[in-house]
Amino acid sequence: MTTGASQPTTRKTAAPVGPVAIALGFAVLCLSYGLNAMDRQVFYPLVPEIREEFGFSLDQSGLLATGFTLGLALTGVPAGYLLDRMSRKTIVIASVVVYSAGTLAIPLAAGFLDMAVYRLISGVGEGVQATAIYAIVGAYYFHRRAFAAGFIGVAFGLGVFLGPLIGQALAGATETWRTPFYVFGVAGLVVALILLLTVPRAMSEAVAGRATSIDDASYDHIPASPYNRNTLAFAITSAVSGLVFYGFLGLYPTFLREQLALDPGQAALAASLVGFGAMMALPVGWLADRMDQRILMAVGFVGTALSALLAYTVATGAVAQYLLAFLMGTFASGVLFTNCTTVLQRSVRPEHVGRGAGLFILTYYVAAAVSGLIFARLVAGIGWQGAGIVQLALLPLLGLAALAIVDPKQMLLPPALRRA
């Protein structure tokens, strides 16, 4: 592959491989991201047990629950920069090792500070991995990135679904909250080895579209800088999405157990059903390659707000919470997460796809990092119901307003809209 002026000079040509090898590599990337989600999600249902053992306040618990995403956020832009210049496969593997090491260390914590550090380390690894995977998908499946990202979203949703159930089962069977962290930490190291053996570099190091094809399309209508009007608008929507979704995730099981008096199994199932809803990323990704993504995002913000409003003000029984948890996962993750990451990549030129992915990780997870603490403070001031209304039901209106800033003429539109 000839190196052009706009392409990173360190990107090396990889030998072409067959569709079976590509499919296997993509499946393993999805598997690794599903484990990433399980690793994140296992903490939330165990917060009451961890809080009881260490005597953490609700503020401390909220910060531990979502503060790890600061690690994801801090790595977004630098990881995106490196991904445009270094081997994405190497970065993915290293990131899985890092977050697995952080997870293994959590049960060894002596108190709040070192547990927060271990959570942060996990977040760093998870953030780099997420940035790398979305950059790989965005580059290799350049013109069908939303649909391909939908498969990643399904893997994430499956991980979110399984994480609390497996974690709660392991904790219950061994009578300690520490066991799930050891299990998931070791599993991550195994997955890192599988990634090394199965992901072809022809896929991981593609620049724009398949590495064996020539992309001669014009991108002059997209601003040369990856930091432009549209990326600013979509950065706002990403930040709002992170504040809302992780504000919900972080203390939702605690709300169910302490406010609605559901048992640990019911709370874990409700948290898992958020992941089941997140699997809607696949049909949403298919739609996102065929219609104006701003419409999908508007639907996502409205659906998220209404679901949260009902969850915190109306529903009191387990069955109603199961349904609303599924809807929150559908709108906040399946719709908003999938579209936020892909619209940012469609707002930059192909050579900046890594930075587009990095900007999403930065804005989404900076907001997510403080979402649990903000929610806990709101609970202390205006109660669970008031906090749910303010942070989860009203904040999405800001995301709707940000969509009005977007100029679709400066984006890479989905293929179906370009043909129209």
C-alpha positions in Angstrom: 0.0 0.0 0.0 1.5 3.3 -1.1 1.9 5.9 1.7 0.2 9.1 0.8 0.7 12.5 2.4 -2.4 12.2 4.5 -1.6 8.6 5.7 0.6 7.7 8.7 4.0 6.7 7.5 4.3 3.9 10.1 1.3 2.0 8.8 2.7 -1.1 7.1 1.2 -3.2 4.4 -0.2 -6.5 5.6 -0.6 -9.6 3.4 -4.2 -10.1 2.3 -6.1 -12.9 4.1 -9.3 -14.8 3.3 -12.8 -14.0 4.5 -12.7 -16.8 7.1 -9.6 -15.3 8.8 -11.3 -11.9 8.8 -14.5 -13.3 10.2 -12.6 -15.1 12.9 -10.6 -12.0 13.8 -13.7 -9.9 13.9 -15.5 -12.5 16.2 -12.5 -12.5 18.6 -12.5 -8.7 18.7 -16.2 -8.8 19.6 -15.5 -11.5 22.2 -12.8 -9.3 23.8 -15.1 -6.3 23.9 -17.9 -8.4 25.5 -15.4 -9.4 28.2 -14.6 -5.7 28.6 -18.2 -5.0 29.3 -18.5 -7.9 31.7 -15.5 -6.6 33.5 -17.0 -3.2 33.9 -20.5 -4.4 34.8 -19.6 -6.9 37.5 -18.8 -4.1 40.0 -22.2 -2.5 40.1 -24.3 -5.3 41.7 -21.6 -5.9 44.3 -21.4 -2.3 45.5 -23.7 -3.0 48.5 -21.4 -5.8 49.7 -18.2 -3.8 49.1 -19.7 -0.7 50.7 -20.7 -2.8 53.8 -17.2 -4.3 54.2 -15.3 -1.1 53.8 -17.8 1.3 55.2 -17.8 3.5 52.1 -20.3 6.4 51.9 -22.8 6.7 49.0 -20.5 9.4 47.5 -17.5 7.1 47.6 -19.5 4.1 46.3 -20.8 6.2 43.4 -17.3 7.5 42.5 -15.9 3.9 42.6 -18.8 2.6 40.5 -18.3 5.1 37.6 -15.0 6.9 38.4 -13.0 4.1 36.6 -14.3 5.7 33.4 -11.9 8.6 34.0 -9.2 6.1 32.9 -11.2 5.5 29.7 -11.6 9.2 29.1 -7.9 10.2 29.7 -6.8 7.6 27.1 -9.2 8.7 24.4 -7.3 11.4 22.5 -3.8 10.1 23.0 -4.9 6.5 22.1 -6.6 7.9 19.0 -3.4 9.7 18.1 -1.3 6.6 18.6 -3.8 4.4 16.7 -3.3 6.5 13.6 0.5 5.8 13.8 1.1 2.5 15.5 -0.1 -1.1 15.2 -3.7 -1.3 16.4 -3.4 -5.0 17.0 -0.5 -4.5 19.4 -2.4 -1.7 21.2 -5.6 -3.9 21.6 -3.6 -6.8 23.1 -1.7 -4.5 25.5 -4.9 -2.8 26.6 -6.6 -6.1 27.5 -3.6 -7.1 29.7 -3.7 -3.7 31.5 -7.3 -3.8 32.4 -7.1 -7.4 33.4 -4.3 -6.6 35.8 -6.4 -3.8 37.3 -9.3 -6.1 37.8 -7.1 -8.8 39.5 -5.9 -6.1 41.9 -9.3 -4.9 43.0 -9.9 -7.7 45.6 -6.5 -6.9 47.1 -7.5 -3.3 48.0 -7.1 -2.2 51.6 -9.4 0.8 51.3 -10.9 3.5 49.1 -7.8 5.1 47.6 -6.0 2.0 46.4 -9.3 0.5 45.1 -9.9 3.7 43.2 -6.4 3.4 41.7 -7.1 -0.2 40.6 -10.4 0.8 39.1 -8.6 3.6 37.3 -6.1 1.2 35.8 -8.9 -1.0 34.6 -10.5 2.0 33.0 -7.2 3.0 31.2 -7.0 -0.5 29.6 -10.7 -0.6 28.8 -10.6 2.8 27.2 -7.6 2.1 25.0 -9.1 -1.2 23.9 -12.5 0.5 23.1 -10.7 3.2 21.1 -8.6 0.6 19.2 -11.5 -1.7 18.4 -13.7 1.2 17.1 -10.8 2.5 15.1 -10.3 -0.9 13.5 -13.9 -1.3 12.7 -14.2 2.2 11.4 -11.2 1.8 9.1 -11.8 -1.7 7.8 -15.6 -1.4 7.4 -15.3 2.2 6.4 -18.5 2.5 4.4 -20.5 0.2 6.6 -19.1 1.2 10.0 -22.3 1.7 11.8 -23.6 -1.8 11.0 -20.2 -3.3 11.9 -20.2 -1.2 15.1 -23.6 -2.7 15.8 -22.0 -6.2 16.2 -19.6 -4.6 18.7 -22.6 -3.1 20.4 -24.2 -6.6 20.6 -21.0 -8.0 22.2 -21.0 -5.1 24.6 -24.7 -5.7 25.4 -24.1 -9.5 25.9 -21.3 -8.6 28.3 -23.4 -6.2 30.2 -26.2 -8.8 30.4 -23.9 -11.7 31.6 -21.5 -9.7 33.8 -23.9 -9.1 36.8 -25.5 -12.5 36.6 -22.2 -14.4 36.5 -20.6 -12.0 39.0 -23.5 -12.4 41.5 -23.5 -16.2 41.0 -19.8 -16.4 41.6 -20.0 -14.2 44.7 -22.9 -16.2 46.1 -21.3 -19.6 45.4 -18.1 -18.6 47.1 -19.6 -16.2 49.7 -17.2 -13.4 48.8 -17.5 -10.5 46.4 -13.8 -11.0 45.5 -14.2 -14.1 43.4 -15.7 -12.5 40.3 -12.8 -10.1 39.9 -10.2 -12.9 40.0 -12.2 -14.9 37.4 -12.6 -12.0 35.0 -9.0 -10.9 35.4 -7.7 -14.3 34.4 -10.2 -14.5 31.6 -8.8 -11.3 30.2 -5.3 -12.6 30.1 -6.5 -15.6 28.2 -8.4 -13.4 25.7 -5.2 -11.3 25.1 -3.4 -14.5 24.0 -6.3 -15.4 21.7 -6.2 -12.0 20.1 -2.5 -12.4 19.4 -3.1 -15.6 17.6 -6.3 -14.8 15.6 -6.6 -11.2 14.6 -5.0 -10.6 11.1 -3.1 -7.4 10.6 -4.7 -7.0 7.2 -7.8 -6.2 9.2 -6.4 -4.4 12.2 -4.1 -2.1 10.2 -6.4 -1.0 7.3 -6.4 2.7 6.6 -9.7 3.3 4.8 -11.9 0.5 3.7 -10.2 -2.9 2.9 -6.5 -2.8 2.9 -6.5 -4.4 -0.6 -8.8 -1.8 -2.2 -8.2 1.7 -3.4 -10.4 4.4 -1.9 -10.5 7.3 -4.4 -13.5 9.1 -3.0 -13.3 12.8 -2.3 -13.5 14.0 1.3 -12.9 17.7 0.6 -16.3 18.6 2.0 -15.2 17.4 5.5 -13.1 19.9 7.4 -9.4 19.1 7.4 -9.2 19.4 11.1 -10.6 16.5 13.2 -11.8 19.2 15.7 -14.6 21.1 13.9 -18.2 22.3 14.3 -19.7 18.8 13.9 -17.3 17.0 16.2 -18.0 19.7 18.8 -21.7 19.1 18.5 -21.4 15.3 18.7 -18.9 15.7 21.5 -21.7 17.4 23.5 -24.1 14.6 22.6 -21.5 12.0 23.7 -20.9 13.8 27.0 -24.7 13.9 27.7 -25.0 10.3 26.8 -22.2 9.3 29.2 -23.6 11.4 32.1 -27.0 9.8 31.6 -26.1 6.2 30.9 -23.4 5.7 33.6 -25.4 7.9 36.0 -28.1 5.3 35.6 -25.8 2.2 35.6 -23.6 3.1 38.6 -26.1 3.2 41.4 -29.2 1.6 39.8 -28.7 -1.7 41.6 -28.2 0.2 44.9 -31.5 2.1 44.2 -33.3 -1.1 43.6 -32.0 -2.8 46.8 -32.1 0.2 49.2 -35.0 2.2 47.9 -37.3 -0.4 46.4 -36.2 -3.3 48.6 -35.6 -5.8 45.8 -33.4 -8.7 46.6 -29.8 -9.1 45.2 -30.9 -11.5 42.5 -33.6 -9.2 41.3 -31.3 -6.2 41.2 -28.7 -8.2 39.3 -31.2 -9.3 36.8 -32.5 -5.8 36.2 -28.9 -4.6 35.7 -28.4 -7.5 33.2 -31.4 -6.6 31.2 -29.8 -3.2 30.5 -27.3 -5.3 28.5 -30.1 -7.2 26.7 -31.4 -3.8 25.5 -27.9 -2.7 24.5 -27.9 -5.6 22.0 -30.4 -3.6 19.9 -27.2 -1.9 18.6 -27.2 -4.4 15.7 -30.5 -3.3 14.1 -29.8 0.3 15.1 -26.4 0.1 13.3 -28.1 -1.3 10.2 -30.5 1.7 10.2 -27.6 4.1 10.9 -26.1 3.2 7.5 -29.4 4.0 5.8 -30.8 7.1 7.4 -30.0 10.4 9.0 -28.3 9.5 12.3 -29.5 12.7 13.9 -33.1 11.3 13.8 -31.9 8.1 15.5 -30.1 10.1 18.2 -33.1 12.2 18.8 -35.2 9.1 19.3 -32.5 7.8 21.7 -32.5 10.9 23.9 -36.3 11.0 24.1 -36.6 7.3 24.8 -33.9 7.5 27.5 -35.5 10.4 29.2 -39.0 8.7 29.3 -37.6 5.4 30.5 -35.6 7.0 33.3 -38.6 9.1 34.4 -40.8 6.0 34.7 -38.1 4.0 36.5 -37.5 6.6 39.2 -41.0 8.0 39.7 -43.6 5.4 38.8 -42.3 1.8 38.7 -42.0 0.1 42.1 -42.2 -3.7 41.2 -39.5 -5.9 39.8 -41.2 -6.7 36.5 -41.7 -3.1 35.7 -38.1 -2.4 36.5 -37.0 -5.3 34.3 -38.9 -3.7 31.3 -37.6 -0.2 32.0 -34.0 -1.5 32.4 -34.3 -3.1 29.0 -35.6 0.1 27.5 -32.8 2.1 29.1 -30.3 -0.2 27.5 -32.0 0.0 24.2 -32.1 3.8 24.0 -29.0 4.8 26.0 -26.7 2.2 24.7 -28.2 0.5 21.6 -29.2 3.8 20.1 -27.1 6.6 21.6 -23.8 4.8 22.2 -23.7 3.2 18.7 -24.6 6.5 16.9 -22.3 8.7 19.0 -19.2 6.8 18.2 -20.0 6.4 14.5 -21.1 10.0 13.8 -17.8 11.3 15.3 -15.9 9.1 12.8 -18.1 10.3 10.0 -17.3 13.9 11.0 -13.6 13.5 10.2 -11.5 12.5 7.2 -10.4 8.8 6.8 -6.8 9.5 8.0 -8.2 10.9 11.3 -10.5 7.9 12.1 -8.4 7.1 15.2 -8.8 10.6 16.5 -12.5 10.5 15.8 -12.8 7.4 17.9 -10.6 8.9 20.6 -12.7 12.1 20.8 -15.7 10.0 21.5 -13.9 8.0 24.2 -12.7 11.3 25.8 -16.0 13.1 25.9 -18.2 10.2 26.7 -16.1 8.8 29.5 -15.1 12.1 31.1 -18.8 12.7 31.7 -19.3 9.1 32.7 -16.5 9.3 35.3 -18.2 11.9 37.4 -21.8 10.7 36.7 -21.9 8.4 39.7 -20.7 11.1 42.1 -23.0 13.7 40.7 -25.9 11.3 41.0 -25.0 10.4 44.6 -24.9 14.1 45.5 -28.3 14.7 43.9 -29.7 11.8 45.9 -28.4 13.3 49.1 -29.9 16.7 48.2 -33.3 15.8 46.5 -33.7 12.1 47.0 -33.6 9.2 44.5 -36.7 10.4 42.6 -35.4 13.9 42.2 -32.0 12.7 41.1 -33.5 10.5 38.5 -35.6 13.3 37.1 -32.7 15.9 37.0 -29.8 13.8 35.7 -31.5 11.1 33.7 -34.8 12.6 32.4 -34.0 16.3 31.9 -30.3 16.2 30.8 -31.1 14.4 27.5 -32.8 17.7 26.4 -29.3 19.2 26.2 -28.3 16.4 23.8 -31.3 17.2 21.6 -30.3 20.8 21.5 -26.7 19.9 20.4 -28.1 18.1 17.4 -29.3 21.4 16.0 -25.7 22.6 15.6 -24.7 19.8 13.2 -24.1 20.6 9.5 -24.7 17.4 7.6 -23.1 18.8 4.5 -19.7 18.6 6.3 -20.1 14.9 7.1 -19.5 11.6 5.4 -23.1 10.6 4.9 -24.3 6.9 5.0 -24.0 5.2 1.6 -27.8 5.1 1.1 -28.1 8.9 1.6 -25.2 9.6 -0.7 -26.9 7.7 -3.5 -30.1 9.6 -2.9 
